[in-house]
Amino acid sequence: MNLVFLARTSVSINKARGYLQTAEKELERVAHIVRQRWATIVSRLLRSRSIFDNRWNKC
């Protein structure tokens, strides 16, 4: 958010563009981390459900 503020208050269009490019890269990085984390969570949930289903069916 600070990069967006800097871009908005910058008097130089080139500096503003640089701030926005950096902000975009940071958003892409965070989005990648979130996608990885969600994939891990979903994988664990599916594995847990599979284990639960297998145990439940044996009873």
C-alpha positions in Angstrom: 0.0 0.0 0.0 2.9 2.4 0.7 4.0 2.0 -2.9 0.6 3.0 -4.2 0.6 6.0 -1.9 4.1 7.0 -3.2 2.9 6.6 -6.8 -0.2 8.7 -6.1 1.7 11.5 -4.4 4.8 11.4 -6.8 5.3 14.5 -8.9 7.3 12.4 -11.5 5.4 10.1 -13.8 8.5 7.9 -14.2 8.9 7.5 -10.4 5.1 6.8 -10.1 5.4 4.2 -12.8 8.3 2.6 -11.0 6.4 2.5 -7.7 3.5 0.9 -9.5 5.6 -1.7 -11.2 7.2 -2.7 -7.9 3.8 -2.9 -6.3 2.6 -5.2 -9.1 5.6 -7.5 -8.6 4.9 -7.6 -4.9 1.2 -8.5 -5.5 2.3 -11.2 -7.8 4.7 -12.6 -5.2 2.0 -12.5 -2.5 -0.5 -14.1 -4.8 1.9 -17.0 -5.5 2.5 -17.6 -1.8 -1.3 -17.6 -1.2 -1.9 -20.1 -4.0 0.9 -22.4 -2.7 -0.6 -22.2 0.8 -4.1 -23.0 -0.3 -2.9 -25.9 -2.4 -1.2 -27.3 0.7 -4.3 -26.8 2.8 -6.6 -28.4 0.3 -4.2 -31.3 -0.2 -4.1 -32.0 3.6 -7.9 -31.7 3.9 -8.4 -34.2 1.1 -5.8 -36.6 2.5 -7.5 -36.3 6.0 -10.9 -37.0 4.5 -9.6 -40.0 2.6 -8.1 -41.4 5.8 -11.3 -40.7 7.7 -13.4 -42.3 5.0 -11.2 -45.4 4.9 -11.4 -45.9 8.7 -15.1 -45.2 8.7 -15.8 -47.8 5.9 -13.8 -50.5 7.8 -16.1 -50.3 10.8 
